[in-house]
Amino acid sequence: MLAVALPILIALSGRANAHASHHEEFYPGVQQPLAMMDVVDVATEPWTSKYGLQYDLGYTGPLSFSHLPYARCLEDGAARFDIGLLGMPFDTTTSYRPGARFGPYAIRSGSRRQRTASGTLAWGTSPADLGAGLLDCGDVPVSAYDNAKALDQMEAAYSTLLSRPVQGGTTAAYKPSTAAFALDGIEHPRIVTLGGDHTIVLPILRALNKVYGPVSVIHFDAHLDTWPSPPGASEQERITHGSFFAIAAEEGLLTNTSIHAGIRCKMHALDDIEHDGSVGFQVISTDDIDDYGIRKVIKKIRERIGKNPVYLSLDIDVVDPGLAPARGWTTREVKRILRGLAGLNFVGADIVEKRHSTADITGIAAADLVYDFLAMLQLESPPLPHQGPFSDSDLAH
Ligand SMILES: [Mn+2]
């Protein structure tokens, strides 16, 4: 059974060519869709006249993050966005359990039930209401066989999107801030990257460095990821998901004002922390949230970063895997800290190290955190707590 050729309006010749090559690749021998003369007036047809748009339900439609529009931005010069989502399906510098190459797919799948136009009581708004043009830019087709090439591909892709003109919908707070920090003095889009193992941050920091110079990092993770390379490691072996921040510091990509949040790993030796400090990080441990509380955790991160341009990187293992046995932060705690960081001068963000999980729980949690990124990247300051039946005096401890 051959599908009826769909009438598709092809407005730009560049897009038409890209479309033609995809069509030949994926539908060999099937006749191309025809052009304008075949477009019918759907307004009079039974479906549209009665029910309107053919919208996607939570469990239907092609897979993009939260049903956002999807474009292969790397090849589509007409794509416009202020905040683009970009998948980096790379996991070949992983020391233990691989599989994070399926992260972008799993996070998009986990996002189907949520929409960026839907608000929450916690944010008091929705990412779509805040004005930035949001677009799912697809995935970087990363080599799974050559790590040096893969790192270069990720840097080239990130640089490409970072240099695209913005759509122009960002708020007054962010228009001047990303422009003020950019070496060329113009506003650049911000990219939310869906990993991928944590090494993807090295090519991202290399690309950011060309636009902004060195940046601070807020790093949510169970692990330091600043470990020095073992003796005898080859140049390529030195770059892993546990060492990439040390390499980034060697390359001058970091300011000396970064901070970890949620560290709970076992150290090779306790002087790992000294080395970590030399890479430019302070440490907030998992237990600090119990000893000092969420508000102090937020305050310390904000004090450390100040007005620096800052990149946020979140390893999903900062969240307790099912609350046992590893005693990490709950998703709710991470979400509260993210809300408290709104208004910092973010130049980009990622979520990494999402692997296979039972019943998709990690993908759903990661998608929920990405929704928070999209609001956090746009607001000038943290939202006030939901008040409901409570009064200000109820907030005092
Ligand atoms: Mn990590």
Residues whose N, C-alpha, C, O or C-beta is under 5 A from the ligand:
A	BS01	MN	H198 D221 D225 H241 D315
